Amino acid sequence: MKKNILSFILLSGIMFGCTDVLNTVPTDRLSSEVYWQTDEDAEYAANAVYRFLESPITIIGRDGMSDIARATFETSDETKVEGSIADPQTNIFQNTWNDMYKGIRRCNDYMANIDKITPTNEAKVKQFTAEVRTLRCYFYSRLVSYFGDVPLVTTPIGINESKTLTRTPVSQIYDFIYEEITDATKYLPATTVEKGRVTKGAAQGILARTMLFAAGNVTGTDNRTNTYLQRAKDAADAVIALDVYSLLPTYEGLFLYENENNQEVIFDKQHMKDVFSNAVMNNFGAVSLGNNGSAISPTAILLDEYETINGKSISEDPEYDPQNPYANRDPRLSYTLYYPGSVLPNGAIYDSRPGWSNSGDVIGASYQVSKTGLLPRKYINAEDLGQSNRTNCGINFVLLRYAEILLIAAEARIELDTEKDVALKYINEIRQREDVMMPQLKEITQQSDLRTAVRHERMVELGLEGNRFFDVRRWKTAISVCNMNQIEGMRYVDKETGELVKVVTDYKKKFTERDYLWPIPYNERQLNTNLIQNDGWN
């Protein structure tokens, strides 16, 4: 089914408009003069927008700038961001800005030309248009979560117009997203044979996530918290009410080729080897598998968050054995992290312990290995071994899954201080997945206790899927959890002394108030002085 949407993603080189001195139709690219004719043209143009969705490398890498991981490569932009030493000229800011606005520009081009078509299947063309409208909202939702106020542009513009743009308040952008998706949903199907397309559930899910982030008021200028929470609740409830999605019985299986497009996937970015691949193995897999090493090194903060199988924290459970720290833990730990003793996709045992192995994964063996001794496990699959180019991975990357929707529905209720029993029910559904089966949470009624429970569950359920970066910002906890003078990693027993060793690096994370929002990129402000800089970045 991947081919249906991927076949024409490469069509994204289409030029939707062209003018030259002779006013002739260009022969080297498609022009709006000849392109916008048929229903098929609408479909191919809609398909081309999907390629601008963020890559697995980008999204997973975001968690390296949170508390649950650190950047492995100390010269990377991510290192500068998490050390609060980045400036507006740091490439990651410009690249993120460019990537999102490229997608928006493609959506705007589509919207400006779609009425040129006289459709033979009006419902189908309206569906493609609704997909594009939703994708434009997705791009804007990502932009505001990074930068706060950004220019809201909904029509194609030229260079001169771009130089006069000003930043649109986030409240207006969130209202635009809410109204656009609410209307677009009317034209989207609940399910589609062509996997990867935006559906009714995907649109409502994007809305739910966006409104939950909006409730955090990261900019400090939009105090409609309860309005956004209610919108998030309603959108998440709408996804649940579709009765289309359910939890996959196997958590481990969520990230395997064999379970692509399963019943838990609401929205993903489709990939295919040799056609539209990704580099998840090369960028996050173990060095011993022949890769460049993981761009992020998970920390002990994530490791320690996983409860024992008794449903207690490791500090509270007397049965927890520090000498054997990975045993008898929440099964999601072993499905999320590689730690000493884990089995790699090639059947070898992962061992990063100094003195225990000659493996290329041992801490300090090279600059490429994990600095904490821990590695991400999600999306690292045997199908991507043995190929000369490990950037040629075909695994789909899940952008939104049903477990997150349940957690959004739960969190919105908790923050609205309503239907606490329903919130607890959703949390327990996730804890009771067939291959997880963590003890149910019972008799929790206090809002603060429920808040702790749902935040814990988001951390262990969605760990290293790119959500933590945004969570600690909208909760306003980043300034406390992302300031570290040292970073702890794995625990292991010293081979000679038998003593427990905690891996500690002197790597520092720093987070200040300015870091809740990224700066408007330097080049953008050089081109347009109307783009006022975010506080603390001048």
C-alpha positions, 0 to 999 in steps of 0.5 A, a space after each residue: 500500500 505504500 506505493 499509492 502515496 509514495 509513487 508521486 511524492 517525488 512530484 514535489 518538484 512541480 512548479 505551480 507558477 512560472 513567468 518569463 519574458 516571452 510568456 511561454 510555457 516552460 519545457 523543463 518543469 510543470 507549470 500551472 498553465 498546463 498542470 491543473 486540469 484533472 482530479 489526478 493532478 489534485 491527487 499528485 499535488 496533494 501527495 507531494 506535500 507529504 514529503 515535507 513532514 519532519 524526518 525521523 532523524 529530526 523528530 527523535 533528535 528533539 528528545 536529545 534536547 530534553 532531559 531524557 537524552 543528550 546529544 552524542 556529537 558535541 559539535 552538533 547544533 543540538 549540543 549548542 541548544 541544550 547547552 543554551 549557547 546557541 544563537 540566532 545564526 545556529 543552523 538548526 533554527 534556520 533549517 527548522 524554519 525553512 522546512 516548515 515554511 516550504 511545506 506551507 508554501 506548497 500547501 498555499 500553492 495547492 490552495 491557490 490553484 485547486 479551483 482551476 480544476 473542474 472535478 469529475 469526482 468532487 468528493 475526492 478532490 475535496 478530500 485531497 484539499 482537506 488533506 492539504 489544509 490539515 497538513 498546512 495546520 500541522 506545519 503551523 502547529 510545529 512552527 508555533 511550538 518552536 518559535 511562538 508568534 510567526 507570520 501566518 501566510 495562507 496565499 503564495 507570496 513573492 520576495 517583496 511581500 515576504 519582506 513586509 510580513 510581521 509575526 502573527 500572535 499565536 492566539 490567531 494561529 491557534 484559532 486558524 488551526 482550530 477552524 481549518 481542521 474543524 472544517 476540513 474534517 467534514 471532507 475526510 474519511 474515517 479510513 482509507 485504503 491508501 495508507 499514510 493519507 490524512 484521515 478524519 482521525 489524523 486531523 482530529 489527532 493533530 488538533 488535539 495535540 496542538 490544542 494541548 500544547 497551546 494550553 501551556 501558554 509558552 509565549 505567555 501572551 495567550 491565557 485561554 488555557 481552559 478553552 484550549 484544554 476543552 478543544 483538546 479534550 473534544 478532539 481526542 474524544 472525537 478520535 476515540 469515538 470513531 472506533 477505528 483505532 485501538 492499542 496494538 497488543 504488542 508494544 515492541 511490535 509498534 516499531 517493526 516492519 511487520 506491523 506497519 499501518 497497524 490499528 494504533 497508527 493514526 498518522 505516519 510518514 510513509 517510507 520505502 527503500 530505494 524510493 523514499 527512504 530514511 536514515 534511522 538505522 545509520 543515525 541511531 543504531 549501535 556502532 557495532 552494527 556498522 552505523 555512524 552511531 546514535 545522534 542521541 544518548 539516553 540518560 538515567 532520567 529516562 531509565 529510572 522513570 520505568 517502574 518495577 513490575 510491582 508498579 513502584 518506583 525503583 526508589 520505593 520498591 525494596 525488591 529492586 536490585 541495583 546490581 541488576 538494574 534492568 531486571 523486573 522492570 516495566 517491559 517498555 524499558 527493554 522495548 525503548 532502550 538498548 542497555 548492557 545485555 540487550 539483544 541487537 537485531 543481528 543477534 549479538 549482545 549489546 555491551 557498552 561496559 568498560 572492561 567487559 567487552 571489546 565491542 565498538 559500543 563500549 563507552 569511550 571506544 570512539 566519539 560515535 558511541 553513546 556517551 551514557 552507555 544507553 541507546 534508542 531501540 525503537 525503529 532499529 530493525 534487522 531488515 536494515 542490516 547488511 546493506 552498504 547504505 544504512 540510510 536506505 531504511 524503509 520503516 514508516 515513522 509514526 507521527 501520531 498513535 492511539 496511545 497518545 490520543 488516550 493520554 491527551 484525553 486523560 490529561 485534558 480531563 485532569 487539567 480541567 479537573 473533570 471526569 477523573 475516573 475516565 482519565 484514570 481509565 485511559 491511563 490504565 488501558 495503556 498500562 494494561 497493553 498485553 505485553 506490558 501489563 503493569 499494575 493498574 492505578 487505583 483510587 487516585 482522585 487528587 488532581 496533583 496525583 493524577 497529573 503526576 501519573 499522566 506525565 509519568 505515563 507520557 514519559 515511559 509510553 512515548 519515550 524517544 518518539 520526540 514528544 518529551 522536548 515539547 512536553 517539558 516546554 508546555 508544562 514549564 518544567 524545562 527550566 528545572 529538569 533540563 539544567 544539569 551539571 552532570 548527566 548520568 547514564 547506565 549502571 553496571 557492575 565493575 568487572 574487577 571490583 564487583 562494585 556498582 558503577 554509575 556512568 556520569 559525564 561532566 557534560 552540562 545542560 543549561 536551560 533559561 527562560 529564553 529557551 522556551 522559545 527558539 529565536 527567529 533565525 538571523 537570516 530572516 531578520 536580515 531580510 525582514 526587520 519587521 520580525 521582532 526577535 524573541 526575548 533573550 535572543 538579541 
